[in-house]
Amino acid sequence: MDKFKITGGQRLEGRISISGAKNSALPCMAAALLTPENVTLHNLPYVRDIITMRRLLEDLGCTALMPELRTLNINASSVEIFEAPYELVKTMRASVLALGPLLARFGEARVSLPGGCAIGQRPIDLHLTGFEKLGAVVSIESGDVVARAKRLQGAEIDFNVVTVTGTENLMMAAALADGETILNNAAREPEIVDLAELLNKMGARIEGAGRSCIRIQGVKQLGGAEHTIIPDRIEAGTFIAAAAITGGALEIVNCNPQHIHSTIGKFRDAGVKIEQPNAFSLIVKAADHTKPADVTTLVHPGFPTDMQAQYMALMTIAEGTSVITETIFENRFMHAAELLRMGAKIKLNGRQAVVEGTEKLMGARLQASDLRASASLVLAGLAAQGETIIDRVYHIDRGYEKIEEKLRAVGAQIERFRD
């Protein structure tokens, strides 16, 4: 099993380029199931989740070819299997995004229940209720969700909780339904907008993506399209944190600052200097003295839960006490226990973490518990005195493309190894 060895204390300087957004690429790959024509996606990140989704599409009968790096041509004209098995769903919850496209195009779908994950329970009840409102018959059989419908019918669907994958799944399904579908209290993330743009290129009629009410006029069929995936806003935020926690200065390019307003604002509150020279880059300089700043995670456009762990890592060396409140997932402080082993001062109280800044962190042997927790431990290791060993880095490989190579290129002493 791969591990990272980090020798901390190096100031990061240089330029880092942001990869495509995994959380946009995955639903866009699933959307290719909606048409028998070719769908070409550019700027895909080379991360484990993309490899898993490609395998799922191929298992269903798609061809998925890479004519060049980060470009994928998908053709779903020969799909004969309508099932996402447990072996894949257990490693990547986003496999559930195959449910809506398969149901809409073929009238049936079977997807293994994803179950819980390290950061908390994320049930798909809202997906299933939405499919039923569209006219599907949904049942649970031997741990699988089974959905059937001769033809989906447009409906008004009210999400009682904002759900990103639920919005994506229902938006894809409604694109081929008869009549109009209205999604109320829809997720507003940039990844939702990106998916809608792809679907509209394929011939869908979707309005309102990026707002809380999305309207979809169903069409009889969808065609092929070519689309470029947006930059990964969480990777961009992670490298802002990397510059800040190491006392460094980074130019972050191929990003979209418009997608990370709340993240930029919160790091500025902590004293980090962030300039935007153009629409596609940021210049980040660490604060002379990192200030404590409270943060509460919220649905977009609020501060993202996917940046909470990285922000906590920075707050461990702030000059004072900060309070971090997690409102999205009930169990997303698992990185705190590992940070404590490095000398951080953190007290947990339910969904709040009180972080008292310390003068220095010390290297330690650590174990990653999930994707973003992995990133926070890498950041802490970069700032710590001495050597840090991080185990189970397969978590970080799910969502960050060659993070150790990108960090090494700007001065970090980090290497991947196996025992």
RODO-2510 file (C-alpha; in nm, 4 decimals, decimal comma):
residues 419
     n   res          X          Y          Z
     1     m     0,0000     0,0000     0,0000
     2     d     0,1383     0,3400    -0,1006
     3     k     0,2475     0,5930     0,1590
     4     f     0,3809     0,9492     0,1561
     5     k     0,7002     1,0560     0,3311
     6     i     0,7169     1,4301     0,3886
     7     t     1,0044     1,6308     0,5343
     8     g     0,8397     1,9512     0,6499
     9     g     0,9562     2,3078     0,6802
    10     q     1,0048     2,3858     0,3113
    11     r     0,8599     2,7101     0,1791
    12     l     0,6601     2,6461    -0,1380
    13     e     0,7270     2,8781    -0,4325
    14     g     0,6382     2,8561    -0,7986
    15     r     0,3474     2,7761    -1,0283
    16     i     0,0883     2,5014    -0,9960
    17     s    -0,1632     2,4101    -1,2654
    18     i    -0,5096     2,2919    -1,1640
    19     s    -0,6535     1,9720    -1,3128
    20     g    -1,0088     1,9138    -1,4270
    21     a    -1,2783     1,8744    -1,1632
    22     k    -1,3358     1,5132    -1,0657
    23     n    -1,6791     1,6003    -0,9288
    24     s    -1,7785     1,7403    -1,2670
    25     a    -1,6142     1,4742    -1,4804
    26     l    -1,7948     1,1854    -1,3087
    27     p    -2,1548     1,2982    -1,3827
    28     c    -2,0499     1,4089    -1,7319
    29     m    -1,9147     1,0592    -1,7969
    30     a    -2,2420     0,9103    -1,6704
    31     a    -2,4364     1,1440    -1,9008
    32     a    -2,2834     0,9655    -2,2009
    33     l    -2,5211     0,6771    -2,1208
    34     l    -2,8109     0,8964    -2,2356
    35     t    -2,7203     0,8731    -2,6046
    36     p    -2,5975     0,6152    -2,8580
    37     e    -2,3777     0,8838    -3,0147
    38     n    -2,0211     0,9788    -2,9231
    39     v    -1,9553     1,2014    -2,6228
    40     t    -1,6034     1,3459    -2,6036
    41     l    -1,4791     1,4931    -2,2775
    42     h    -1,1612     1,6986    -2,2420
    43     n    -0,9606     1,8019    -1,9336
    44     l    -1,0410     1,4912    -1,7320
    45     p    -0,8177     1,4545    -1,4267
    46     y    -0,6100     1,1388    -1,4093
    47     v    -0,7385     1,0182    -1,0720
    48     r    -0,8638     0,6862    -0,9373
    49     d    -1,2345     0,7772    -0,9436
    50     i    -1,2187     0,8543    -1,3161
    51     i    -1,0578     0,5157    -1,3786
    52     t    -1,3348     0,3491    -1,1765
    53     m    -1,6120     0,5286    -1,3656
    54     r    -1,4518     0,4367    -1,6974
    55     r    -1,4462     0,0739    -1,5880
    56     l    -1,8145     0,0945    -1,4938
    57     l    -1,9060     0,2351    -1,8355
    58     e    -1,7071    -0,0369    -2,0079
    59     d    -1,8716    -0,3065    -1,7917
    60     l    -2,2112    -0,1739    -1,9051
    61     g    -2,1059    -0,2169    -2,2695
    62     c    -1,9704     0,1278    -2,3587
    63     t    -1,6498     0,1867    -2,5453
    64     a    -1,4352     0,4433    -2,3649
    65     l    -1,1183     0,5329    -2,5523
    66     m    -0,8473     0,7893    -2,4738
    67     p    -0,7083     0,9290    -2,8010
    68     e    -0,4882     1,1594    -2,5950
    69     l    -0,4118     1,2290    -2,2313
    70     r    -0,7107     1,3708    -2,0395
    71     t    -0,9499     1,3218    -2,3325
    72     l    -1,2072     1,0418    -2,3319
    73     n    -1,4368     0,9348    -2,6164
    74     i    -1,7411     0,7467    -2,4861
    75     n    -1,9885     0,5572    -2,7013
    76     a    -2,2884     0,3918    -2,5348
    77     s    -2,4525     0,2499    -2,8479
    78     s    -2,3925    -0,1111    -2,7406
    79     v    -2,5072    -0,1004    -2,3777
    80     e    -2,6805    -0,4261    -2,2856
    81     i    -2,6240    -0,4387    -1,9104
    82     f    -2,8076    -0,1962    -1,6831
    83     e    -2,6354    -0,2655    -1,3524
    84     a    -2,3688    -0,0932    -1,1420
    85     p    -2,2421    -0,3735    -0,9145
    86     y    -2,1425    -0,3518    -0,5510
    87     e    -1,7744    -0,4110    -0,6314
    88     l    -1,7585    -0,0723    -0,8016
    89     v    -2,0144     0,1228    -0,5975
    90     k    -1,8381     0,0358    -0,2708
    91     t    -1,5182     0,2031    -0,3951
    92     m    -1,6845     0,5068    -0,5514
    93     r    -2,0232     0,6323    -0,4419
    94     a    -2,0607     0,8357    -0,7619
    95     s    -2,1400     0,5082    -0,9412
    96     v    -2,4983     0,5799    -0,8359
    97     l    -2,5014     0,8471    -1,1092
    98     a    -2,5539     0,5691    -1,3632
    99     l    -2,9047     0,5148    -1,2246
   100     g    -3,0768     0,8163    -1,3800
   101     p    -2,9320     0,7829    -1,7327
   102     l    -2,9926     0,4066    -1,7515
   103     l    -3,3504     0,4423    -1,6269
   104     a    -3,4301     0,7294    -1,8639
   105     r    -3,2858     0,5722    -2,1775
   106     f    -3,3488     0,2002    -2,1270
   107     g    -3,6396     0,1942    -1,8830
   108     e    -3,4581    -0,0041    -1,6171
   109     a    -3,1561     0,0198    -1,3927
   110     r    -3,0033    -0,1692    -1,1023
   111     v    -2,7430     0,0001    -0,8830
   112     s    -2,6010    -0,1369    -0,5602
   113     l    -2,6829     0,0726    -0,2545
   114     p    -2,3748     0,2818    -0,1761
   115     g    -2,4116     0,2577     0,2020
   116     g    -2,2256     0,4902     0,4373
   117     c    -1,8744     0,6279     0,4143
   118     a    -1,6093     0,7597     0,6486
   119     i    -1,7422     1,1168     0,6537
   120     g    -2,1002     1,0197     0,7398
   121     q    -2,4155     0,8671     0,6026
   122     r    -2,5210     0,9944     0,2610
   123     p    -2,8462     0,8155     0,1776
   124     i    -2,9915     0,8269    -0,1717
   125     d    -3,3531     0,8461    -0,0566
   126     l    -3,3952     1,1811    -0,2324
   127     h    -3,2845     1,0261    -0,5615
   128     l    -3,5324     0,7405    -0,5280
   129     t    -3,8241     0,9632    -0,4258
   130     g    -3,7508     1,1812    -0,7269
   131     f    -3,7498     0,8851    -0,9644
   132     e    -4,0847     0,7734    -0,8242
   133     k    -4,2273     1,1201    -0,8893
   134     l    -4,1095     1,0824    -1,2483
   135     g    -4,3168     0,7658    -1,2689
   136     a    -4,0619     0,4938    -1,1982
   137     v    -4,1314     0,1886    -0,9851
   138     v    -3,8452     0,1659    -0,7363
   139     s    -3,7634    -0,1273    -0,5086
   140     i    -3,4752    -0,2624    -0,3019
   141     e    -3,3724    -0,6146    -0,4008
   142     s    -3,0798    -0,7948    -0,2346
   143     g    -2,9065    -0,4692    -0,1493
   144     d    -2,9631    -0,3166    -0,4927
   145     v    -3,1833    -0,0282    -0,6016
   146     v    -3,3977    -0,1483    -0,8901
   147     a    -3,5904     0,1125    -1,0924
   148     r    -3,8192     0,0522    -1,3895
   149     a    -4,0330     0,2777    -1,6096
   150     k    -4,1618     0,2451    -1,9638
   151     r    -4,1249     0,6199    -2,0061
   152     l    -4,0521     0,8821    -1,7428
   153     q    -4,3009     1,1663    -1,7021
   154     g    -4,2076     1,5207    -1,6045
   155     a    -4,2929     1,6281    -1,2491
   156     e    -4,2225     1,8918    -0,9865
   157     i    -3,9707     1,7626    -0,7345
   158     d    -3,8940     1,9368    -0,4047
   159     f    -3,5678     1,8388    -0,2360
   160     n    -3,6090     1,8801     0,1405
   161     v    -3,2287     1,8789     0,1685
   162     v    -2,9879     2,0108    -0,0925
   163     t    -2,8255     1,7153    -0,2691
   164     v    -2,5603     1,7464    -0,5386
   165     t    -2,5693     1,3913    -0,6754
   166     g    -2,9485     1,3870    -0,6378
   167     t    -2,9783     1,7031    -0,8470
   168     e    -2,7443     1,5550    -1,1086
   169     n    -2,9210     1,2190    -1,1222
   170     l    -3,2692     1,3696    -1,1537
   171     m    -3,1539     1,6317    -1,4050
   172     m    -3,0112     1,3603    -1,6313
   173     a    -3,3217     1,1436    -1,5996
   174     a    -3,5578     1,4360    -1,6638
   175     a    -3,3723     1,5283    -1,9829
   176     l    -3,5397     1,2286    -2,1533
   177     a    -3,8742     1,2434    -1,9693
   178     d    -4,2018     1,3471    -2,1311
   179     g    -4,2974     1,7054    -2,0400
   180     e    -4,1486     1,9513    -1,7939
   181     t    -3,9628     1,8698    -1,4741
   182     i    -3,8980     2,1313    -1,2070
   183     l    -3,6301     2,0714    -0,9422
   184     n    -3,6830     2,2915    -0,6365
   185     n    -3,4107     2,3475    -0,3763
   186     a    -3,1612     2,2132    -0,6289
   187     a    -2,7882     2,2165    -0,5653
   188     r    -2,6115     2,5203    -0,7112
   189     e    -2,2513     2,3999    -0,7416
   190     p    -2,0435     2,4846    -1,0513
   191     e    -2,0374     2,1114    -1,1261
   192     i    -2,4172     2,1220    -1,1695
   193     v    -2,3782     2,4037    -1,4210
   194     d    -2,1062     2,2139    -1,6063
   195     l    -2,3240     1,9024    -1,6367
   196     a    -2,6184     2,1103    -1,7598
   197     e    -2,3963     2,2701    -2,0239
   198     l    -2,2951     1,9260    -2,1520
   199     l    -2,6556     1,8035    -2,1530
   200     n    -2,7699     2,1106    -2,3450
   201     k    -2,4938     2,0498    -2,6014
   202     m    -2,6414     1,6997    -2,6375
   203     g    -2,9812     1,8511    -2,7131
   204     a    -3,1372     1,8774    -2,3673
   205     r    -3,3444     2,1810    -2,2704
   206     i    -3,2335     2,2830    -1,9226
   207     e    -3,2687     2,6274    -1,7673
   208     g    -3,1701     2,7560    -1,4245
   209     a    -2,8644     2,5409    -1,3483
   210     g    -2,6683     2,7231    -1,0796
   211     r    -2,9889     2,8503    -0,9190
   212     s    -3,2152     2,6775    -0,6697
   213     c    -3,4897     2,6106    -0,9272
   214     i    -3,3988     2,4136    -1,2403
   215     r    -3,6467     2,3586    -1,5240
   216     i    -3,6018     2,0723    -1,7697
   217     q    -3,8125     2,0318    -2,0827
   218     g    -3,7823     1,6652    -2,1726
   219     v    -3,6822     1,5637    -2,5258
   220     k    -3,7271     1,2350    -2,7136
   221     q    -3,3582     1,1679    -2,7643
   222     l    -3,0150     1,3157    -2,7070
   223     g    -2,7146     1,3235    -2,9379
   224     g    -2,3389     1,3383    -2,9134
   225     a    -2,1349     1,6337    -2,7935
   226     e    -1,7863     1,7579    -2,7117
   227     h    -1,7201     1,9258    -2,3788
   228     t    -1,4313     2,0518    -2,1655
   229     i    -1,4514     1,9840    -1,7902
   230     i    -1,4173     2,2843    -1,5578
   231     p    -1,1115     2,3240    -1,3291
   232     d    -1,1212     2,1596    -0,9878
   233     r    -1,2146     2,4278    -0,7346
   234     i    -1,1252     2,2090    -0,4345
   235     e    -0,7786     2,1375    -0,5692
   236     a    -0,7329     2,5114    -0,6182
   237     g    -0,8403     2,5750    -0,2585
   238     t    -0,6069     2,3035    -0,1329
   239     f    -0,3074     2,4695    -0,2991
   240     i    -0,4086     2,8070    -0,1535
   241     a    -0,3846     2,6338     0,1832
   242     a    -0,0483     2,4818     0,0869
   243     a     0,1012     2,8239     0,0162
   244     a    -0,0468     2,9637     0,3366
   245     i     0,0620     2,6870     0,5723
   246     t     0,4219     2,6766     0,4438
   247     g     0,4769     3,0518     0,4471
   248     g     0,5098     3,0331     0,0717
   249     a     0,3975     3,2034    -0,2467
   250     l     0,2271     3,0229    -0,5344
   251     e     0,0839     3,1185    -0,8700
   252     i    -0,2183     2,8958    -0,9253
   253     v    -0,3090     2,8713    -1,2937
   254     n    -0,5841     2,7078    -1,5005
   255     c    -0,8335     2,7669    -1,2217
   256     n    -1,1639     2,9555    -1,2049
   257     p    -1,1623     3,2060    -0,9162
   258     q    -1,5346     3,2698    -0,9687
   259     h    -1,6010     2,9184    -0,8359
   260     i    -1,4178     2,9724    -0,5054
   261     h    -1,5280     3,3145    -0,3805
   262     s    -1,6118     3,1877    -0,0311
   263     t    -1,2860     2,9943    -0,0036
   264     i    -1,0778     3,2934    -0,1125
   265     g    -1,2678     3,5188     0,1278
   266     k    -1,2068     3,2946     0,4269
   267     f    -0,8339     3,2591     0,3601
   268     r    -0,8132     3,6363     0,3255
   269     d    -0,9810     3,6606     0,6674
   270     a    -0,6870     3,4555     0,7985
   271     g    -0,4443     3,7090     0,6530
   272     v    -0,3484     3,5220     0,3355
   273     k    -0,2784     3,7610     0,0467
   274     i    -0,4635     3,6546    -0,2685
   275     e    -0,4622     3,8483    -0,5948
   276     q    -0,6428     3,7659    -0,9202
   277     p    -0,4338     3,8892    -1,2156
   278     n    -0,6771     3,7462    -1,4707
   279     a    -0,9846     3,5229    -1,5006
   280     f    -0,7849     3,1999    -1,4873
   281     s    -0,5210     3,2404    -1,2180
   282     l    -0,4463     3,3468    -0,8620
   283     i    -0,1340     3,4692    -0,6869
   284     v    -0,1219     3,3534    -0,3247
   285     k     0,1186     3,4750    -0,0576
   286     a     0,1173     3,3504     0,2993
   287     a     0,0289     3,5838     0,5839
   288     d     0,3153     3,7236     0,7910
   289     h     0,1139     3,6048     1,0905
   290     t    -0,1777     3,3690     1,0286
   291     k    -0,4881     3,5009     1,2006
   292     p    -0,7587     3,2780     1,3479
   293     a    -1,0889     3,3012     1,1635
   294     d    -1,4050     3,1043     1,2367
   295     v    -1,5729     2,9177     0,9530
   296     t    -1,9010     2,7321     0,8995
   297     t    -1,9420     2,4923     0,6096
   298     l    -2,2501     2,5534     0,3975
   299     v    -2,3984     2,4426     0,0682
   300     h    -2,2713     2,6344    -0,2346
   301     p    -2,2045     2,9252    -0,2594
   302     g    -2,1029     2,8987     0,1068
   303     f    -1,7716     2,7647     0,2343
   304     p    -1,7423     2,4075     0,1011
   305     t    -1,7307     2,1089     0,3325
   306     d    -1,4621     1,9696     0,1002
   307     m    -1,2293     2,2509     0,2167
   308     q    -1,2970     2,2163     0,5887
   309     a    -1,0142     1,9732     0,6664
   310     q    -0,7552     2,1763     0,4748
   311     y    -0,8658     2,4957     0,6480
   312     m    -0,8405     2,3250     0,9863
   313     a    -0,4801     2,2325     0,9088
   314     l    -0,3999     2,6015     0,8577
   315     m    -0,5815     2,7031     1,1764
   316     t    -0,3601     2,4687     1,3809
   317     i    -0,0754     2,7197     1,3351
   318     a    -0,2821     3,0406     1,3582
   319     e    -0,2066     3,2933     1,6321
   320     g    -0,5203     3,2390     1,8383
   321     t    -0,8332     3,0294     1,8594
   322     s    -1,0785     2,9546     1,5809
   323     v    -1,4088     2,7660     1,5717
   324     i    -1,4890     2,5408     1,2770
   325     t    -1,8514     2,4315     1,2386
   326     e    -1,9415     2,1443     1,0053
   327     t    -2,3058     2,1527     0,8948
   328     i    -2,2976     1,9180     0,5928
   329     f    -2,1680     1,5830     0,7224
   330     e    -2,1974     1,4529     1,0757
   331     n    -1,8610     1,2741     1,0914
   332     r    -1,6141     1,4916     0,9082
   333     f    -1,3609     1,5620     1,1808
   334     m    -1,1737     1,2318     1,1537
   335     h    -0,8566     1,4163     1,0529
   336     a    -0,8577     1,6000     1,3876
   337     a    -0,7312     1,2946     1,5760
   338     e    -0,4343     1,2659     1,3406
   339     l    -0,3572     1,6378     1,3676
   340     l    -0,3538     1,5989     1,7467
   341     r    -0,0747     1,3438     1,7053
   342     m     0,1291     1,6202     1,5435
   343     g     0,0850     1,8529     1,8391
   344     a    -0,2239     2,0406     1,7238
   345     k    -0,4645     2,1656     1,9903
   346     i    -0,8183     2,0744     1,8871
   347     k    -1,1279     2,0133     2,0984
   348     l    -1,4317     1,8535     1,9378
   349     n    -1,7864     1,9164     2,0480
   350     g    -2,0356     1,7532     1,8156
   351     r    -2,0212     1,9387     1,4873
   352     q    -1,7824     2,2043     1,6166
   353     a    -1,4062     2,1986     1,6456
   354     v    -1,2274     2,4564     1,8583
   355     v    -0,8725     2,4956     1,7273
   356     e    -0,6092     2,6726     1,9356
   357     g    -0,3149     2,7636     1,7205
   358     t     0,0257     2,6285     1,8165
   359     e     0,3717     2,7579     1,7313
   360     k     0,4760     2,4422     1,5503
   361     l     0,3561     2,1012     1,4411
   362     m     0,5757     1,7935     1,4711
   363     g     0,6098     1,5171     1,2133
   364     a     0,4389     1,1868     1,2961
   365     r     0,3069     0,8633     1,1474
   366     l    -0,0472     0,9277     1,0281
   367     q    -0,3331     0,7396     0,8665
   368     a    -0,5719     0,8956     0,6155
   369     s    -0,9447     0,8282     0,6574
   370     d    -1,0978     0,9944     0,3500
   371     l    -1,0116     1,2080     0,0482
   372     r    -1,0080     1,5554     0,2018
   373     a    -0,8670     1,4340     0,5352
   374     s    -0,5721     1,3021     0,3344
   375     a    -0,5147     1,6487     0,1895
   376     s    -0,5200     1,8104     0,5348
   377     l    -0,2570     1,5664     0,6625
   378     v    -0,0324     1,6382     0,3643
   379     l    -0,0645     2,0111     0,4376
   380     a     0,0167     1,9595     0,8041
   381     g     0,3154     1,7456     0,7090
   382     l     0,4469     2,0205     0,4820
   383     a     0,4417     2,2645     0,7752
   384     a     0,5653     2,0294     1,0463
   385     q     0,9147     1,9928     1,1825
   386     g     1,0711     1,6593     1,1015
   387     e     0,9359     1,3675     0,9033
   388     t     0,5721     1,2730     0,8485
   389     i     0,4588     0,9369     0,7122
   390     i     0,1016     0,9166     0,5797
   391     d    -0,0532     0,5753     0,5238
   392     r    -0,3521     0,4838     0,3020
   393     v    -0,2876     0,7576     0,0478
   394     y    -0,5111     0,5736    -0,1990
   395     h    -0,7759     0,8051    -0,0538
   396     i    -0,6001     1,1123    -0,1921
   397     d    -0,5464     0,9400    -0,5274
   398     r    -0,9250     0,9336    -0,5698
   399     g    -0,9404     1,3088    -0,6209
   400     y    -0,5954     1,4680    -0,6630
   401     e    -0,3881     1,4140    -0,9756
   402     k    -0,0275     1,3333    -0,8812
   403     i    -0,0354     1,5706    -0,5861
   404     e     0,3129     1,4722    -0,4711
   405     e     0,4604     1,5628    -0,8137
   406     k     0,2856     1,8993    -0,8188
   407     l     0,4082     1,9793    -0,4678
   408     r     0,7622     1,8603    -0,5373
   409     a     0,7777     2,0933    -0,8384
   410     v     0,7283     2,3943    -0,6081
   411     g     0,9764     2,2907    -0,3418
   412     a     0,8106     2,0324    -0,1188
   413     q     1,0092     1,7355     0,0066
   414     i     0,7501     1,4640    -0,0480
   415     e     0,7808     1,1195    -0,1980
   416     r     0,5594     0,8168    -0,2519
   417     f     0,6851     0,4771    -0,1380
   418     r     0,5732     0,1297    -0,0432
   419     d     0,6911    -0,0708     0,2565
***
